[in-house]
Amino acid sequence: HLPWRFLQFLLLLLLGVSSAAQAQVNITLGSSLTPQGPNSSWLSPSGDFAFGFQPVEGNTSSYLLAVWFDKIPEKTVAWYAKSSQDTPVQVPSSSVLRLTADGLLSLRTPSDGEVWSPRVPGAAYARMLDTGDFRLFGADGKAKWETFDVPADTILPTQVLLVGQQDKVLRSRLIATDYANGRFLLAVQSDGNLVFYPIAEPTTKRIYFTTTNGTQVNITSAGGVSMGDFFNRATLDPDGVFRQYLYPKSRKARSVWSLQWTVVSSIPQNICQAIKETNAGSGACGFNSYCSFDGTQNQTTVCQCPEHYEFFDKERKYKGCRPDFEPQSCYLDEAAAVAKFEMTPINGVDWPLADYEEYSPIAVFRNELEKATSDFREVLGSGASGTVYKGQLQDEHATSIAVKKIGKLQQETEKEFMVEVQTIGQTFHKNLVKLLGFCNEGTDRLLVYEFMTNGSLNEFLFGDARPHWSLRVQVALGVARGLLYLHEECSTQIIHCDIKPQNILLDDNFMAKIADFGLAKLLRANQTQTYTGIRGTRGYVAPEWFKNIGITSKVDVYSFGVILLELVCCRRNVELEIADEERSILTYWANDCYRCGRIDLLVEGDDEANFNIKKAERFVAVALWCLQEEPTMRPTMLKVTQMLDGAVQIPTPPDPSSFISSLP
């Protein structure tokens, strides 16, 4: 193997092409092109490619500066010029492209002057090569600039994409006839992987990737055909699929192949399926839509809208869908939200990234759970209301489960059992633990949950090793979205009443799921508060629990504020054994650090968090808002999620006046 630094590229190999040198035609200084003049393009020696003005389909008065396959009737574009704002350069028929006397290639219009130039002076001549590359050469015969170095959405044989150069990436079109930037980007990252991104968040959200073999990605072998008999290109298409196309070139190939571009390879082979394996924003077809294949040989992605939704733009379907009805008010004030929606299943469609899903817990017999848990042998944990055991269903997937066995049946535990079934049984959200079934047989009360591979947040956060910052952020956002669903999106508003690390579970992808609804309170429509005895856990309960006032969803907001600080700092809220008394109660200490501008003290020794110190400061500010003693001063969970996401500005939080009241 060559040294790693020599392996950092993506190379398309052209197999079977003669290496014999071909005479090149020089384009001299002073030469020019006009869209509708006798000279509108410069051809390569073989005539395979042209560089010049290409009319924009559907707009006869507008032209692209482009490179295209000139011997193909469709004049397929392989490259087009982009402005400094990364938008396609489209000009009127009166425009002129000139290789000036001082060796500068310049495109000018009568109204705007120069609209495009490589800004590389001193060229002695130019050439359109038979590879499809247009180059400017210096007097020494060395290339000073070439179109291969600034690709658009297509690469050609012998073209190279260098690692880590963000200006040398492929960017999809919006649609085939609209050269504006689309939703997908292809790059080669520093480890040699070919990576695809949705444009909304190109640095954080991979849609899918294929690993190289350490040297190159070869996409040119096509069932043993001679590549010299075909035109060849690889394009990042508007649907996000990177496809290799062949078009018959020789007489031999034309006698066998259809006179059209044919797909011979695709990455990925099924983008709809590939996106299921990731968490990449709006998916292949944009928000509120779903994708399928059209069944043709080229397997074009088809975007569709669910019933009662319509495309934002019928010509540009990858932009996604919107409701064709007027949405209800969202109740952004302090009053509880009233959700009015219905879950409508669509046959044959999978929504892998949806926040919501519909299911119903089923009744099961005790003897089934005895078998599943090997007679309640492996204990996962225990609490005041009962013990949780690990089990495995006798189904085709051998599904792992967690079975909560309610302790001695009393009036209070019976009530908690019924609340748990009633509450979690009507919730459908990815950030809430799923209740698979229950047993209400004689004196037995058992609840069957999906098994959470990574245990509780308590174990995750307060173990020997400090969890990665990115995972802590993911957990914080997940818990916030789960609470938002309970407070504002359920048909019946639910106050959990016992948000703490032990009641937040983590699946195999460290997705946070809120659990243990035994103390939860359900509010009727238009009811915003309730009266009840003190509930919750030391260090996480809101001050109003100790006052003779109604309880609202803001008690959960308070508890979330405590957990958010614990996630930032990787320590418990109350650690009385700490020698420094000022640091023993995290909420006090975090407030002091925030006021002094020393958030770094809260994440001392945490390199990841220090690198993201601005986000850490934002999270602390959100937590301090959640910890306000007066419930009406605390934000709703909708506002909390917006602040955590950075979607809204966060005012400086007031100094919370009473943390100690949460420590009964």
N, C-alpha and C positions, 0 to 999 in steps of 0.2 A: 504494500500500500504506500502511496505517496504521503508525505507529511500532510497533516490536517489542513494547514493553511492553503494547500494547493487543491484541496477537495471541495472548496466552498463555492460551488456553482451548480447551476442547472444547465445541461447541454443537450440540445436536440441533435441527434446524429442522422445524417442523410445517408442511407445505405445504398450501395450500388450506383452511385452517381459518378460519372467519369471525372477524373481530376485534371483532365487536360485543360491548359490555360486557354481562355477565350480573349479575343481582342476586345479592348474596352474603348468606348467612345467618350472623349473628354468634353465636358461642358465648359466653355471658355468664359472668362470674365466679360461682363457686359451682356451676357445672354439673359433673356427674360421670357416669361410665360404670362398669358392672359386667359381667363376662363373661356372666352368665346372667340379668341383670335385664331390664326392659323397654327400658332404654337401654344397649345394648352397643356402639353406634357412632354417629358423627356423619357424616352424608352431605354430599356436595357438592351445590350447587343443582340440577344436572342429574341427580343420583343415579348418575353414572358411577363415582365413587370414594367409599370409606368409610374413616374412621379410627376404630380401636377395637380390640376384642378379637377375635382370630381363633383358633378352636380348632386345636391342633396335630394334624396327621394321625397317627392311630395312638395318640393319647394324649388321651382325652376329658376328662381332668381337668387339662390344661395348656393355657394360652392365650398367644399372642403379642400384643404391642401392635404393631399393624401398620397399613399403608395397603394397600388392595386394590381391584381392579376389581369393583365391586359388581354390575354388570349381567351379568357373565359367570358361568355356573353354577359354574365351578371356584373362583370368588372368588380369582383369581390375585393373590398378594402382590407389591406393588411396593416396599415399604419395611417394615422392622421395626426396633424399638428394640434397641440394644445397651448393655450395661453399660460401666462405666469400664474393665473388663478385656477389652473388645471381644468379649464373648460375647452371644448372643441372650438377651433378657429373656423368660423363660417363667414364668408365674405361675398360681396356683390360682384356682378359680372364686370364691373369697371376696375377691378383690382389688378395689381401687377406684382408678380414675383420676379425679383431681379438679383442676379449675382453681380454685385457692383464692381466697379473698377478697383476698389480697395479691398476686394475679396470678402465682402459681407453679403450673406444671403438674407434678403429682406422682402417681406410681404407688406404692401402698402395699399390703402384705399384712399380715394379722393377726399372723403369726409373725415377720416380718423388718422390719416398719416400711417406710420408704421404700426401694424397690429401683431406682427410676429417676426421673430428672428432668433436663430440659435445664439446670437451675440458672440460669435467666434470670428473675429476679423483675420485678415491675412491669408485667406484661401487663394490658391493659385488656379484651381480648377475644381470641377465636381464630376461625379460619375453616378449613374444609375446602374447598379450591379445586377447580374443575373440571379443573385441570391435573394433579391428583394430589398437590399440595403442601399439607401442613398447616402453618399459620402461627400464631404468636402475635404480636399487634399491640400497640403502645403506644398511649397516649391520643392521640398525634399522628398516628396512622394509619400509622406506619412499622413494618415487620416487625422484630421483635426476635429471632425464631428461626423456622426452618422446616426441615421434613424434607428438602427438596432440598439443604440444606447438609451433611447427614450421611447420604449414600447408603449403602445396604447392598450388594446385588448387581445393582441395576437402576437405569437412568436413564430418564426420561420426556421427551417433547418439551418444550422450553424450559428443561430442567435444564442446569446448567453445572458442569463439573468444572474447577476452577482449577489452574493449573500449580504444581507444586512444593509443594502442600499435602498432606502425607502422611495427614492425617485426613480428606481428601475424596477417597477412592479407592473403587473397587469391590472387594469381596472375595467370592469364590464361596462357595456353600454346600458342605457336605460331600457331600450328595446332595440330590435334589429335595425330599425330605420331612424332611431333617435340616438345621436352620438353623445348626448349628455351623459355625465357620469352615472352609472348604475349603482346597485347596492352591494357589489362584491369586489373584493380585492384579492390578488394572489401575490405572495411574496415568498422568497427563500430566506429562512431565518438562519441564525448563526450556527445552529447544529446541523444544517444541511437538510432540514425538513421543508417540504413544500407545504405551505400553510395558506388556508383560505379564511378570510375575515368578512363579516358583514360590516359595511362601511360605518354604521352608527358608532361602533366602538372597536376600531381596528386594532387597538393595542391590547385588548383584554379578552375578547370573545372569539375563540376559534370556532368555525363551523365544522370543519373536518380537516384532517391532514393525512398525507401519505409519507411514510418514511423512506428516504433514499437508502441505497445500499452503501453509502459512504463515499461514493464517487460521482454518480450521475443518475439521472432519471431518463431512461430510454423509452420514448413513446412512439418510435417510428417503425418498429417491426409490425407488419400487418399481414399475418398469415402467409409469409413467404413470398409476397409479391415483390417485384423489382421496383424500388422507390424511384428510380430514374424514369419510370413510365407514368409517374403521377405528379401533379401539383400537390403540395403538402403544407398544411398549416395546423396550428393548435391555438384555439381561441377560448378565452374565458367568456362564455356566453351570458346573455342577460339573466338567465335563470340561475347563475352561479356554478354551472357545470363546466369544467375544463375539458374540452373535447378536441380530439385529433381528427382532422378531416382529410380525405383524399379526393382528388378530381382527376379523371383519366386524361393523360397528356399525349401519350404515343398512340399511333394507329392501332397497335396491338391491344392496348388497354381500352381504347374506345370501342373496340369490337366486342368486348366482354362486359365492361362496366357501363352503367347508366351515366349520361352526361349531366351529372349533378354532384354536389359535395356529399360524400358519404362518411358517416362517423365510423371510425375503426377502433376508437378507445375513448373512455370517459372516466374522469375522476371527479366525484365518486360515480359509481354505476347507478346509484339511486339516491339522489340528493334528499328526497323526501324521507327515506329511511335513515340516511346518514345523520340528519339533523336530530333524529330521536335520541341519539347517543350523546348529545351535548346539551348545553343550556345557553343557546346562542340567540338571545333577543327575539326578533320577529320572524325567524324561520325563513324558508325559501321563498315564500310568497307574500311576506309582509304580515302585519297584524290583522287578526280577525279573519284569516283565510286558511285554506288548506290546499295542498298540492297533490297532483297525481301525474301519471305519464299518459301521453296521447296514443301509445301503442304503435307508433311508426318506428321505422328502423333507426331513426336518429333520436328517438326517445326524448322528445321535447317535453319540458315540464309544463303542466297545465294548472293554472291557478283558478280556484273557485271560491265563491263566497257562500257562507251558510244562509239558510232561509232568513229573510228579514234583514239581510245585509247586502250592500252593493259596493262595487269597486270605487275607490277614490277617483280613478281615471281608467275608463274602459279601454283606452288605447295602451295604457301602461299598467298592466295588471299586477306587476310585482310591487306596486306601492301599497297593496293591501286593501282591506275592505272597511266600511263604516256602516253603522246602523242606518236603515232606511226609515226609522221611526224617531220620534223626539224622546230622548232619555229623560228619566225622572230627575227631579232635583236631588242633589247629593247631601243636603243638610250639613253644611260645613261649619255651623255654629256649635255651641256647646250642647245643644239638645241631641239626644240619641238619634241615630239615623234609622230610617225605616226603609228596608230593602224590599224592592218590588221587582222580582225577576222570576223566570222559570227556567228549569234545566230541560233542554230538549235534545235527546240523543239523536245522532245521525248515524245510520247504519254504515258499517264499512269504513269509518273514519276514526283514526287514532289522534288524540290531542296530547302528545307526550310532554309538552311544556306548559300545559294548562295549570292554573292555580286550583281549579275546581274539578271534582269528579263526583259521580253519583253512585251510591251503593246503599245497601241496607244491612245492618247486622242481623244475623240469623240466630235462632234459638238452637242450642246444642244440649245433648244429654251429658250428665256427669261422667258416665262410664267412658264416653268418647274422650273427655278431657283427661281422665285417669290414664288412658292408653297414650294419649299425646304427650303427657308429662312424665311418663314412666312412674305413675302413682305419686306425682308431685315431689319429685326427687331433687331437681336442681333449682336452688333458690337464687333468684336474681336480685331480690331486695325485699325489704319489708318496711311497713309504716304503721301509723296508728290505726288505719282502717283495714289492714290485711297484709298478705304476703304475695309476692309475684314470683311465678315459676316459669322456667323455660320449657317449651314443648315443641313438638313437630307434628303437623297434621299428616294424616295418612292419605294425602292426595298425590297426584302425579308429579307435582313439583316438590314434594316433601317440605312444604312451607313451614318455616320457623315461626313460632308464635310466643307470646308472653301471656300467661294466664294469671289474673289477679284473683286471689281467693279471699273473699271478705271474711273477716274474723268473726268472733262470736256474734250471732245475729241479735241485734237489739233494734229498738225503734229508730235510733239515729243512724246506724249502719244500713238498715233497710232503706231509709230515706236517701242516704248517699248513693246506694246502689241504683235506685230508681232515677235519681238525678243524673247519674253517669250515663245510663242507657238513654234516657230522654234527651240529654244534652248532646253528647257526642254522636248519638245515633242520627241526628238531623244535620250534622255538619259535613261539608264536602270541600275540604281545602288541603293542599299539600303540606301546609305547616301545622296541621293538627294530626295527632296520632289517630290511626284508623281503628275503630272498634269493629272487629270481624264477627263477633258473636257474643252470646251471653247464656248463662244457665241460671234458671230460676226454678229449681227443682227441690221441693220440700224445704229444708232449712239451708240448702246450699245456695250461695250467691257467688257466681263466678263471671268474670269478664275476660273476653279473649281479644287481645290486641295484636297488631302487626309487631313483629320482633324488631327492635332497634339495635343494629349490630354494634354501634359505638357507644352504647349505654347512655348515661345522663350527662347533662352539661356539668353537673357537680363533679363527676369523675374526670371529664375532659378538661375542665378549666383549672381544677385544683390538684392535679396529679403532680408527678415528679418533673415532667417535661413541660415547658411552656408551649402551648399550641401556637401555630403560625398565625400571624396577624390577619392574613387574608381569610383564614377559616373563622376567626373570631368575628370579623366583619360580616361574613356570610351568615353566621349564627344570629347576630344582632338583627340583621335585616329580616331573616326568616321569622324570628319571634315577633318582631314588629308587625309583619304582614299577617301572621296568624292572629294576633290580637285585633288588628284592624278588621279582619273577617268576623271575629266574634262580636265586636262592638258595633259594626256599621254595615255588615253585608249579610248577616243571617236574617232569616225571616222573623226570628225572635231574638232580640238582643240578649247576649250572654255575658255576664260578668264572671270571670274565672275565680277570683277571690283568693287564689293561692299560687301566684306566679313566683317561682323560685327555681334555682338551678336543678333541684331534684326532679322537678316536674317538666323539664324540657329535655326531650330525648333526641338522639342523633342517629340517623340511618347510616348506611354504608358509604354514602357520599357526604356525610356530615351536614345533611339538611336538617334544620331544627324543626321539631314537631312538639307542640304543646300537649301535655298529657295530664291525667288525673283531674277529672271534672267533678269529683265527689262533693266539693264545697261550692260549686258554681251556683249562681242565681240567674234565673231566666226572668226577663222583664216583658210584660205585656206590651202590645202596641201602644205607643204614645206615653208609656211609663218611662221616666228617666231616672228614678231612684227607688231604693227599697230599704226597709229597715230589717236588721238581722243582728244576731249576736256576733261577737268578735271572731273573725276567721283569719287564717293565714299563719305565717311563720315568722318567728323573731327575726328582726332585721329587715324584713321585706313588707311589713304591713304599714299602710298609710295612717297618718295621724287621726283622720276622722273616725277610724274604728273605735277610738277611745272617747269619742264625743257623742252626744245624743243628737246626731244628725243623720240624714239619709245617706245611704251608700250608693255611689254611681260608678260608672265604668272607670272613673279617674283613680280608683284604688288600684286597678291593674296598671294604669299608666305610672303610678308611683312605684310599684314593684318593678316594672320594667326599667325605670330610671336607675334603681339599685343594681339590677343585673347588667345594665349597659356599662356602668362604672366598673363592675367586676370583670366584664369582658375586656375593657380597655386595659385594666391594670393587672389582670391575672391574679387576683387575690380576693379573699372574702371581705364582705362589707364590715364585719366585726371581727377583729383579731386582738383581743384584750391582752394577749401575752406579749405583744410588741412593746419593747422598752420605751420607745418614743410615744408618749401618750397622745401627741397630736396626730399620729398616724394610725392609732388603734381603730378609729371609726372612719372608714373609707370616704363616706359622704362628706364628713367635715374636711378631711384632708384634701379631697379633690376640689372642693369649693375654694379652699385657701390657695391651692396651686393655680387654679384658674384665675383668681383675682390677681395673683402676682405674676401671671404670664409665664409660669414654670410648669407647663404640662409635661415637659421632659422628665421631671421628677417622678411622675406617675408611671412612666414607661422606661424607667432606668434599666439599662442592660438589655433592652429589647430593640435590636437593630432594625427589624422590620417596622415596628411601630414608630421609631424615631425617624425613619425614612419617610413615613406617612404622617408626620407630626401634625400637619394641618387637618387631616381627617380625624386624628385622635382628638384634637382640640374641638372640632365640630361635634364629635360624639359626646365629649364631656359637657359641652354647652347644652346639648339636647337633654342629657341626663339631668342637669341642674334645673332645667325647665320642668321636667317630669317630677322632680322632687320638691316642688313648691308646696308649702304647707296648706295654702288655700286651694281646694280642688279646682275651682273655676280658673285659677291661674295656670293650671297644667294644660298642655295642648291635648287635642284629641289624637288618637293613634294615626288618623289620616295625616294630620300635621306632622306627627313624629316621623312617619315614613318619608314624607316629603323633605323634611330637614335632614334626615340621615342620608338620603339620596343626593342631597345638594341641590334639589329642585327649587328651594326657596331660601331666602336669606334668614339667618338666625340672629335675632336681636340679642344683646347682652342680657343674660338671665338675671333677675333680681337675686339678692342674697337670700337663700331659703332660711327661714327663721327657726325651724324646729325639726332637726333630724332625730334627736334623741327620743322623740315621741313614738318613733317606730320600733323602739327597743323595749318591749314589755318585760 
